[in-house]
Amino acid sequence: MLFNTLDTLKRKMVMGIIFFLFMGLTMFVIPVDYIPVLGKALGFCLLTLSILKILDFLSSKKGLAHYIGLSLGLFAGLAGIMFFSIDGLFLALLNWLTGTLPILLGGLSLYFALTYLRRSGRKGWWVFVILSCLLLLFSTILFVNPWAGDQRAVLMVIGGTLFYSAVVYIVCLFWIWPFQQKKYTEDEQ
């Protein structure tokens, strides 16, 4: 049971690493001219989700879960309308979400480094503490954001923060689950 849980955690961590790497590299290569198009596309997707949630509510038995779904659908519709009507909202929300997620992940990794890695007695556990603190620092810079006027710089900082988050979690993955070499005896060879 414990090993199944660890395997599930490892798979989720690998998927998170792949997601952060992909999104970080995407922010590096995306042209600035596509940012308004991405905001409109997100607004369209949210409006479509809202319509589907409303239609689902109308055809349902009106239970508590359906009312919650209707509320989420109406909120998604409002957000979709806002993405259509307010220019620059997509980049501002992307900046805010990209700053919030690494702060949470950096705090969590700092907690794990201080509680588990330090107690495990592994050599160099303090390196992970430094990497986690740097992740917290880089993600808080996104909230201050001295480059708010230059969209290309904002995309580069967001991409760099996401890419650095992936690097920290790659280091964490190798630190927590190191590859062990199988020792062969003379009989097995």
Accessible surface in RSA format (square Angstrom, percent):
REM  Atomic radii and reference values for relative SASA: ProtOr
REM  Chains: A
REM  Algorithm: Lee & Richards
REM  Probe-radius: 1.40
REM  Slices: 20
REM RES _ NUM      All-atoms   Total-Side   Main-Chain    Non-polar    All polar
REM                ABS   REL    ABS   REL    ABS   REL    ABS   REL    ABS   REL
RES MET A   1   192.95  99.9 154.62 102.3  38.34  91.3 121.36 103.2  71.59  94.8
RES LEU A   2   120.68  67.2 114.37  81.8   6.32  15.9 116.88  82.1   3.80  10.2
RES PHE A   3   153.61  76.9 153.25  94.9   0.36   0.9 153.40  93.0   0.21   0.6
RES ASN A   4   103.92  71.7 101.69  98.3   2.23   5.4  26.01  62.6  77.90  75.3
RES THR A   5    78.64  55.9  73.82  74.8   4.82  11.5  60.30  81.0  18.34  27.7
RES LEU A   6    59.28  33.0  59.23  42.4   0.04   0.1  59.28  41.6   0.00   0.0
RES ASP A   7    64.40  45.1  62.93  62.6   1.46   3.5  11.37  26.8  53.02  52.9
RES THR A   8    54.24  38.6  54.24  55.0   0.00   0.0  36.90  49.6  17.34  26.2
RES LEU A   9    95.12  53.0  93.21  66.7   1.91   4.8  94.76  66.6   0.36   1.0
RES LYS A  10    75.75  37.0  75.75  46.5   0.00   0.0  30.27  27.2  45.48  48.4
RES ARG A  11   148.28  62.3 146.82  74.8   1.47   3.5  70.91  96.9  77.37  46.9
RES LYS A  12   140.97  68.8 129.94  79.7  11.02  26.2  80.15  72.1  60.82  64.8
RES MET A  13    30.54  15.8  20.55  13.6   9.99  23.8  29.30  24.9   1.24   1.6
RES VAL A  14    55.31  36.4  55.27  50.0   0.04   0.1  55.31  48.1   0.00   0.0
RES MET A  15   123.12  63.8 121.23  80.2   1.89   4.5  98.55  83.8  24.57  32.6
RES GLY A  16    26.09  32.2   0.00   N/A  26.09  32.2  25.31  69.5   0.78   1.7
RES ILE A  17    12.52   7.1  11.85   8.8   0.67   1.6  11.85   8.5   0.67   1.8
RES ILE A  18    94.46  53.8  92.84  69.2   1.62   3.9  93.83  67.6   0.63   1.7
RES PHE A  19   109.66  54.9 105.58  65.4   4.08  10.6 109.53  66.4   0.13   0.4
RES PHE A  20    13.13   6.6  13.13   8.1   0.00   0.0  13.13   8.0   0.00   0.0
RES LEU A  21    48.73  27.1  48.73  34.9   0.00   0.0  48.73  34.2   0.00   0.0
RES PHE A  22   131.64  65.9 126.97  78.6   4.67  12.2 131.13  79.5   0.52   1.5
RES MET A  23    46.02  23.8  46.02  30.5   0.00   0.0  34.77  29.6  11.25  14.9
RES GLY A  24     0.00   0.0   0.00   N/A   0.00   0.0   0.00   0.0   0.00   0.0
RES LEU A  25    92.57  51.6  92.30  66.0   0.27   0.7  92.57  65.0   0.00   0.0
RES THR A  26    37.89  26.9  35.55  36.0   2.34   5.6  32.70  43.9   5.19   7.9
RES MET A  27     8.47   4.4   8.47   5.6   0.00   0.0   8.47   7.2   0.00   0.0
RES PHE A  28    67.62  33.8  54.37  33.7  13.25  34.5  54.37  33.0  13.25  37.9
RES VAL A  29   117.24  77.1  92.73  84.0  24.51  59.0  98.93  86.0  18.30  49.6
RES ILE A  30    20.14  11.5  17.19  12.8   2.95   7.1  20.10  14.5   0.05   0.1
RES PRO A  31    61.44  44.8  54.24  49.4   7.20  26.2  61.44  50.7   0.00   0.0
RES VAL A  32    41.72  27.5  36.76  33.3   4.97  12.0  36.76  31.9   4.97  13.5
RES ASP A  33   119.44  83.7 102.36 101.9  17.08  40.4  31.02  73.0  88.43  88.2
RES TYR A  34   123.08  57.5 123.08  70.0   0.00   0.0  75.92  57.1  47.16  58.1
RES ILE A  35     7.62   4.3   7.47   5.6   0.15   0.4   7.47   5.4   0.15   0.4
RES PRO A  36    77.02  56.1  66.33  60.5  10.70  38.9  76.36  63.0   0.67   4.1
RES VAL A  37    94.54  62.2  92.53  83.8   2.01   4.8  93.96  81.6   0.58   1.6
RES LEU A  38    64.71  36.0  62.23  44.5   2.47   6.2  62.23  43.7   2.47   6.7
RES GLY A  39     4.46   5.5   0.00   N/A   4.46   5.5   4.46  12.2   0.00   0.0
RES LYS A  40    71.36  34.8  70.40  43.2   0.97   2.3  60.30  54.3  11.06  11.8
RES ALA A  41    49.03  45.1  41.32  63.8   7.71  17.5  48.62  68.5   0.41   1.1
RES LEU A  42    66.31  36.9  63.02  45.1   3.29   8.3  65.61  46.1   0.70   1.9
RES GLY A  43     0.00   0.0   0.00   N/A   0.00   0.0   0.00   0.0   0.00   0.0
RES PHE A  44   129.13  64.6 129.13  80.0   0.00   0.0 129.13  78.3   0.00   0.0
RES CYS A  45    75.73  57.3  68.30  76.2   7.43  17.5  22.35  56.6  53.38  57.6
RES LEU A  46    36.62  20.4  36.54  26.1   0.08   0.2  36.62  25.7   0.00   0.0
RES LEU A  47    48.30  26.9  48.30  34.6   0.00   0.0  48.30  33.9   0.00   0.0
RES THR A  48    55.48  39.5  53.71  54.5   1.76   4.2  50.46  67.8   5.01   7.6
RES LEU A  49    81.84  45.6  80.24  57.4   1.60   4.0  81.41  57.2   0.42   1.1
RES SER A  50     7.02   5.9   7.02   9.4   0.00   0.0   0.72   1.5   6.31   8.8
RES ILE A  51   101.07  57.5 100.48  74.9   0.59   1.4 101.07  72.8   0.00   0.0
RES LEU A  52   104.66  58.3 100.53  71.9   4.13  10.4 100.77  70.8   3.89  10.5
RES LYS A  53    70.04  34.2  68.19  41.8   1.84   4.4  23.51  21.2  46.53  49.6
RES ILE A  54    56.30  32.0  56.30  41.9   0.00   0.0  56.30  40.5   0.00   0.0
RES LEU A  55    99.85  55.6  95.63  68.4   4.22  10.6  95.99  67.4   3.86  10.4
RES ASP A  56    77.33  54.2  71.48  71.2   5.85  13.8  20.71  48.8  56.62  56.5
RES PHE A  57    23.49  11.7  22.32  13.8   1.16   3.0  23.25  14.1   0.24   0.7
RES LEU A  58   113.24  63.1  93.39  66.8  19.85  49.9  93.48  65.7  19.75  53.2
RES SER A  59    96.87  81.9  57.45  76.7  39.42  90.8  51.84 110.4  45.03  63.1
RES SER A  60    22.73  19.2   2.23   3.0  20.50  47.2  11.27  24.0  11.46  16.1
RES LYS A  61   196.09  95.7 166.88 102.4  29.21  69.6 118.11 106.3  77.98  83.1
RES LYS A  62    84.01  41.0  68.46  42.0  15.55  37.0  52.79  47.5  31.22  33.3
RES GLY A  63    31.92  39.4   0.00   N/A  31.92  39.4  31.92  87.6   0.00   0.0
RES LEU A  64   140.74  78.4 128.28  91.8  12.46  31.3 130.17  91.4  10.57  28.4
RES ALA A  65    76.83  70.6  62.58  96.6  14.25  32.4  65.30  92.0  11.53  30.5
RES HIS A  66    64.92  35.5  59.63  41.4   5.29  13.5  38.98  40.2  25.94  30.2
RES TYR A  67   108.52  50.7 107.20  61.0   1.32   3.4  74.03  55.6  34.49  42.5
RES ILE A  68    94.53  53.8  92.59  69.0   1.94   4.7  94.44  68.0   0.08   0.2
RES GLY A  69    12.78  15.8   0.00   N/A  12.78  15.8  12.49  34.3   0.29   0.6
RES LEU A  70    34.88  19.4  34.23  24.5   0.65   1.6  34.23  24.0   0.65   1.7
RES SER A  71    67.54  57.1  59.90  79.9   7.64  17.6  33.29  70.9  34.26  48.0
RES LEU A  72   109.18  60.8 105.52  75.5   3.66   9.2 105.97  74.4   3.20   8.6
RES GLY A  73     0.46   0.6   0.00   N/A   0.46   0.6   0.46   1.3   0.00   0.0
RES LEU A  74    96.08  53.5  89.08  63.7   7.00  17.6  89.94  63.2   6.14  16.5
RES PHE A  75   140.43  70.3 135.39  83.9   5.04  13.1 139.57  84.6   0.86   2.5
RES ALA A  76     9.12   8.4   7.05  10.9   2.07   4.7   9.12  12.8   0.00   0.0
RES GLY A  77     6.19   7.6   0.00   N/A   6.19   7.6   6.19  17.0   0.00   0.0
RES LEU A  78   100.83  56.2  97.39  69.7   3.44   8.6  98.79  69.4   2.05   5.5
RES ALA A  79    23.42  21.5  20.41  31.5   3.01   6.8  23.03  32.4   0.39   1.0
RES GLY A  80     0.00   0.0   0.00   N/A   0.00   0.0   0.00   0.0   0.00   0.0
RES ILE A  81    97.37  55.4  96.60  72.0   0.77   1.9  97.29  70.1   0.08   0.2
RES MET A  82    73.60  38.1  73.60  48.7   0.00   0.0  56.55  48.1  17.05  22.6
RES PHE A  83    14.47   7.2   9.61   6.0   4.86  12.6   9.65   5.9   4.82  13.8
RES PHE A  84    81.08  40.6  68.43  42.4  12.64  32.9  68.46  41.5  12.62  36.1
RES SER A  85    81.02  68.5  45.71  61.0  35.31  81.3  44.80  95.4  36.22  50.7
RES ILE A  86    81.85  46.6  76.11  56.7   5.75  13.8  79.05  56.9   2.80   7.6
RES ASP A  87   124.99  87.6  97.63  97.2  27.36  64.7  39.57  93.1  85.42  85.2
RES GLY A  88    47.43  58.5   0.00   N/A  47.43  58.5  28.48  78.2  18.95  42.4
RES LEU A  89    32.85  18.3  30.20  21.6   2.64   6.6  32.45  22.8   0.40   1.1
RES PHE A  90    35.74  17.9  34.12  21.1   1.61   4.2  34.12  20.7   1.61   4.6
RES LEU A  91    14.93   8.3  14.64  10.5   0.29   0.7  14.64  10.3   0.29   0.8
RES ALA A  92    57.83  53.2  44.49  68.7  13.34  30.3  52.38  73.8   5.44  14.4
RES LEU A  93    66.09  36.8  66.03  47.2   0.06   0.1  66.09  46.4   0.00   0.0
RES LEU A  94    29.94  16.7  27.52  19.7   2.42   6.1  29.25  20.5   0.69   1.9
RES ASN A  95    19.17  13.2  18.86  18.2   0.30   0.7   1.21   2.9  17.96  17.4
RES TRP A  96   131.90  52.9 129.11  62.5   2.79   6.5 111.15  59.3  20.74  33.7
RES LEU A  97   101.13  56.3  98.75  70.6   2.38   6.0  98.98  69.5   2.15   5.8
RES THR A  98     7.82   5.6   4.19   4.2   3.63   8.7   3.59   4.8   4.24   6.4
RES GLY A  99     0.00   0.0   0.00   N/A   0.00   0.0   0.00   0.0   0.00   0.0
RES THR A 100    37.57  26.7  36.82  37.3   0.75   1.8  36.75  49.4   0.81   1.2
RES LEU A 101    71.57  39.9  70.58  50.5   0.99   2.5  71.34  50.1   0.23   0.6
RES PRO A 102     0.00   0.0   0.00   0.0   0.00   0.0   0.00   0.0   0.00   0.0
RES ILE A 103    48.66  27.7  46.67  34.8   1.99   4.8  46.67  33.6   1.99   5.4
RES LEU A 104   114.50  63.8 106.03  75.9   8.47  21.3 108.57  76.2   5.93  16.0
RES LEU A 105    35.48  19.8  35.48  25.4   0.00   0.0  35.48  24.9   0.00   0.0
RES GLY A 106     0.00   0.0   0.00   N/A   0.00   0.0   0.00   0.0   0.00   0.0
RES GLY A 107    30.52  37.6   0.00   N/A  30.52  37.6  24.56  67.4   5.96  13.3
RES LEU A 108    87.27  48.6  81.89  58.6   5.38  13.5  85.14  59.8   2.13   5.7
RES SER A 109     1.79   1.5   0.62   0.8   1.17   2.7   1.79   3.8   0.00   0.0
RES LEU A 110    37.98  21.2  37.98  27.2   0.00   0.0  37.98  26.7   0.00   0.0
RES TYR A 111   119.58  55.8 114.16  65.0   5.42  14.1  81.31  61.1  38.26  47.2
RES PHE A 112    71.66  35.9  71.59  44.3   0.07   0.2  71.59  43.4   0.07   0.2
RES ALA A 113     0.00   0.0   0.00   0.0   0.00   0.0   0.00   0.0   0.00   0.0
RES LEU A 114    71.07  39.6  70.85  50.7   0.22   0.6  70.85  49.8   0.22   0.6
RES THR A 115    28.29  20.1  28.20  28.6   0.08   0.2  28.22  37.9   0.07   0.1
RES TYR A 116   128.45  60.0 123.49  70.3   4.96  12.9  87.41  65.7  41.05  50.6
RES LEU A 117    11.37   6.3  11.24   8.0   0.13   0.3  11.37   8.0   0.00   0.0
RES ARG A 118   117.89  49.5 106.04  54.1  11.86  28.2  22.43  30.7  95.46  57.9
RES ARG A 119   185.44  77.9 150.00  76.5  35.44  84.4  58.02  79.3 127.42  77.2
RES SER A 120    65.88  55.7  26.06  34.8  39.83  91.7  37.82  80.5  28.07  39.3
RES GLY A 121    61.76  76.2   0.00   N/A  61.76  76.2  33.97  93.2  27.79  62.2
RES ARG A 122    87.05  36.5  78.09  39.8   8.96  21.3  31.51  43.1  55.54  33.7
RES LYS A 123   193.31  94.3 171.48 105.2  21.84  52.0 121.32 109.2  71.99  76.7
RES GLY A 124    22.40  27.6   0.00   N/A  22.40  27.6  14.53  39.9   7.87  17.6
RES TRP A 125    68.87  27.6  68.87  33.3   0.00   0.0  47.35  25.2  21.53  34.9
RES TRP A 126   140.16  56.2 140.01  67.8   0.15   0.3 121.78  64.9  18.37  29.8
RES VAL A 127    50.81  33.4  50.77  46.0   0.04   0.1  50.81  44.1   0.00   0.0
RES PHE A 128     0.85   0.4   0.85   0.5   0.00   0.0   0.85   0.5   0.00   0.0
RES VAL A 129    28.20  18.6  28.20  25.5   0.00   0.0  28.20  24.5   0.00   0.0
RES ILE A 130    88.24  50.2  86.37  64.3   1.87   4.5  88.11  63.4   0.13   0.3
RES LEU A 131    31.79  17.7  31.79  22.7   0.00   0.0  31.79  22.3   0.00   0.0
RES SER A 132     0.00   0.0   0.00   0.0   0.00   0.0   0.00   0.0   0.00   0.0
RES CYS A 133    59.61  45.1  54.30  60.6   5.31  12.5  25.41  64.4  34.20  36.9
RES LEU A 134    64.87  36.1  64.64  46.2   0.23   0.6  64.87  45.6   0.00   0.0
RES LEU A 135     0.02   0.0   0.02   0.0   0.00   0.0   0.02   0.0   0.00   0.0
RES LEU A 136    43.39  24.2  43.30  31.0   0.09   0.2  43.39  30.5   0.00   0.0
RES LEU A 137    94.08  52.4  89.70  64.2   4.38  11.0  92.93  65.3   1.15   3.1
RES PHE A 138    71.57  35.8  70.09  43.4   1.48   3.9  70.49  42.7   1.08   3.1
RES SER A 139     0.00   0.0   0.00   0.0   0.00   0.0   0.00   0.0   0.00   0.0
RES THR A 140    59.04  42.0  58.15  59.0   0.88   2.1  50.29  67.6   8.75  13.2
RES ILE A 141    58.27  33.2  57.97  43.2   0.30   0.7  58.21  41.9   0.06   0.2
RES LEU A 142     2.08   1.2   1.03   0.7   1.05   2.6   1.23   0.9   0.85   2.3
RES PHE A 143    90.45  45.3  61.05  37.8  29.40  76.5  63.57  38.5  26.88  76.9
RES VAL A 144   120.09  79.0  94.93  85.9  25.16  60.6 101.38  88.1  18.71  50.7
RES ASN A 145    19.16  13.2  12.92  12.5   6.24  15.0   5.93  14.3  13.23  12.8
RES PRO A 146    95.19  69.4  54.40  49.6  40.79 148.3  65.93  54.4  29.26 181.9
RES TRP A 147    98.47  39.5  93.09  45.1   5.38  12.6  70.24  37.5  28.23  45.8
RES ALA A 148    71.94  66.1  50.58  78.1  21.36  48.6  51.90  73.1  20.04  53.1
RES GLY A 149    81.30 100.3   0.00   N/A  81.30 100.3  44.82 123.0  36.48  81.7
RES ASP A 150    79.20  55.5  72.78  72.4   6.42  15.2  29.07  68.4  50.14  50.0
RES GLN A 151    70.37  39.3  67.22  49.1   3.15   7.5  15.83  33.7  54.54  41.4
RES ARG A 152    75.71  31.8  74.96  38.2   0.75   1.8  60.41  82.6  15.30   9.3
RES ALA A 153    21.06  19.4  15.96  24.6   5.10  11.6  20.93  29.5   0.13   0.3
RES VAL A 154     3.95   2.6   3.92   3.5   0.03   0.1   3.95   3.4   0.00   0.0
RES LEU A 155     2.51   1.4   2.51   1.8   0.00   0.0   2.51   1.8   0.00   0.0
RES MET A 156    83.76  43.4  79.94  52.9   3.82   9.1  79.24  67.4   4.52   6.0
RES VAL A 157    34.50  22.7  27.91  25.3   6.60  15.9  33.77  29.3   0.73   2.0
RES ILE A 158     0.00   0.0   0.00   0.0   0.00   0.0   0.00   0.0   0.00   0.0
RES GLY A 159     0.00   0.0   0.00   N/A   0.00   0.0   0.00   0.0   0.00   0.0
RES GLY A 160    27.43  33.8   0.00   N/A  27.43  33.8  22.89  62.8   4.54  10.2
RES THR A 161     5.92   4.2   3.46   3.5   2.46   5.9   1.14   1.5   4.77   7.2
RES LEU A 162    10.83   6.0  10.83   7.7   0.00   0.0  10.83   7.6   0.00   0.0
RES PHE A 163    74.10  37.1  74.10  45.9   0.00   0.0  74.10  44.9   0.00   0.0
RES TYR A 164    38.69  18.1  37.46  21.3   1.23   3.2  38.58  29.0   0.11   0.1
RES SER A 165     0.00   0.0   0.00   0.0   0.00   0.0   0.00   0.0   0.00   0.0
RES ALA A 166     0.00   0.0   0.00   0.0   0.00   0.0   0.00   0.0   0.00   0.0
RES VAL A 167    54.81  36.1  54.71  49.5   0.10   0.2  54.81  47.6   0.00   0.0
RES VAL A 168     0.00   0.0   0.00   0.0   0.00   0.0   0.00   0.0   0.00   0.0
RES TYR A 169    24.57  11.5  24.57  14.0   0.00   0.0  23.49  17.7   1.08   1.3
RES ILE A 170    55.49  31.6  55.49  41.3   0.00   0.0  55.49  40.0   0.00   0.0
RES VAL A 171    41.49  27.3  38.55  34.9   2.94   7.1  41.00  35.6   0.49   1.3
RES CYS A 172     3.29   2.5   3.29   3.7   0.00   0.0   0.00   0.0   3.29   3.5
RES LEU A 173    24.67  13.7  24.57  17.6   0.10   0.3  24.57  17.3   0.10   0.3
RES PHE A 174   100.72  50.4  94.37  58.5   6.35  16.5  94.66  57.4   6.06  17.3
RES TRP A 175    48.24  19.4  42.06  20.4   6.17  14.5  43.19  23.0   5.05   8.2
RES ILE A 176    60.74  34.6  49.85  37.1  10.89  26.2  50.84  36.6   9.90  26.9
RES TRP A 177    42.77  17.2  35.57  17.2   7.20  16.9  33.15  17.7   9.61  15.6
RES PRO A 178    60.80  44.3  46.84  42.7  13.97  50.8  48.60  40.1  12.20  75.8
RES PHE A 179   170.04  85.1 141.30  87.5  28.75  74.8 144.33  87.5  25.71  73.6
RES GLN A 180   159.04  88.9 124.57  91.0  34.47  82.1  41.41  88.2 117.62  89.2
RES GLN A 181   168.04  94.0 144.97 106.0  23.07  54.9  53.49 113.9 114.55  86.9
RES LYS A 182   144.86  70.7 121.92  74.8  22.94  54.6  79.38  71.4  65.48  69.8
RES LYS A 183   188.09  91.8 165.29 101.4  22.80  54.3 113.52 102.2  74.58  79.4
RES TYR A 184   133.25  62.2 104.75  59.6  28.50  74.2  66.60  50.1  66.65  82.2
RES THR A 185    82.13  58.4  76.03  77.1   6.10  14.5  76.80 103.2   5.33   8.1
RES GLU A 186   160.15  91.9 140.09 106.0  20.06  47.8  54.54 105.5 105.60  86.2
RES ASP A 187   142.21  99.6 107.63 107.1  34.58  81.8  35.28  83.0 106.93 106.6
RES GLU A 188   104.92  60.2  68.34  51.7  36.59  87.1  38.12  73.7  66.80  54.5
RES GLN A 189   166.22  93.0 101.09  73.9  65.14 155.1  51.11 108.8 115.11  87.3
END  Absolute sums over single chains surface
CHAIN  1 A    12533.5      10961.0       1572.6       9333.8       3199.8
END  Absolute sums over all chains
TOTAL         12533.5      10961.0       1572.6       9333.8       3199.8
